[in-house]
């Protein structure tokens, strides 16, 4: 298991959380399933459930050029509206 840090920029806010998973793909699913949307403006439980159902079908994490263990994904939180930019960092535990 590895520790992954998620840094999400969405609707003018920055939200950071961490999850443990075997890979970045699994980490994306764990992160979304455990994401607390209450403090995030314009991100509802309904939006979260829809994203979980879509299961990142159109999203492959893109490795950031020139970096190791840092990926980027974008999620359309609301159809035709709000876009979340998310960086995923494979983090060393001390």
N, C-alpha and C positions, 0 to 999 in steps of 0.2 A: 504494500500500500504506500502511496505517496500523498503528500500534502499539496493541495492546489489552492492558490489564492485567486479570487475572482474580483476584478475591479470593473464595475459597471457604471458607465456614464449614461444617464437617462433623464430627460425632461429637466435639465438644469441641475441635477444632483449627481453625486458620486457615492456609490454604495459598494462596500468592501466586505467580503466574507471568505471563509475558508472551508474546504471539505477534504476528506480523505477518500482516495479511489485508486484503482489499479492503473488507469490510463486517463488521458485528457478527455476521451470520449465518455467514459464512465463518469468522470468528474462533472462533466456538463449536465448529465442526467441527475446526479446526486445533488448538485448545486441548485438546479431548478426545482426539484422536489422539496428541498429544504428551505428555499428562499422565502423570507418573511416579507410579504408585499405591503403590509400595513403602513410602514413608514415611507413608502414610495408613492409620491403623487402620481396619479394617472396610470397606475398599474394595479389592476384589480385581481381578486382571486379567479374571476372568470377568465381574464387574460392569461393568468398562470396555467389554469387547467387546459386552455386551448393549446398553449405552447407545449405542455406535457404530452398532450394527445398527438401533436405534430412530430414529437420526438426528434427534433433537429433534422428533419428530412432534407431540407435544402441547405443545411449548414454543416460545413466541414471546418474545423478550426484551422486557420491559416498561420503557419509558423512565421513569426516576424523576421524579416530579412536581417541577417547579421547578428541575430540573437539565438541563444540556446534556451529551450524550455519556456518560451513565451509565445502564446498564440493569441489570435484575435478572432472574434466572431461578432456578427451583427444579428440582432433579433428584431423582427417587426412585432412589437408588442400589441399594437392595435392595427388591424387591417387598414392599409392605405394611410397610416398616420405615424405613430410614434416609433422611432428606431432607437434601440439600445446598443451601444458600442461596449463590448466586453473584452477585456484582456484577461487571459488565463496564464498564471505563472506557476510552474512547478517549483515548489518552495522547499528549501532544505529545513528540516526540523532540527533544532538544537537541543 
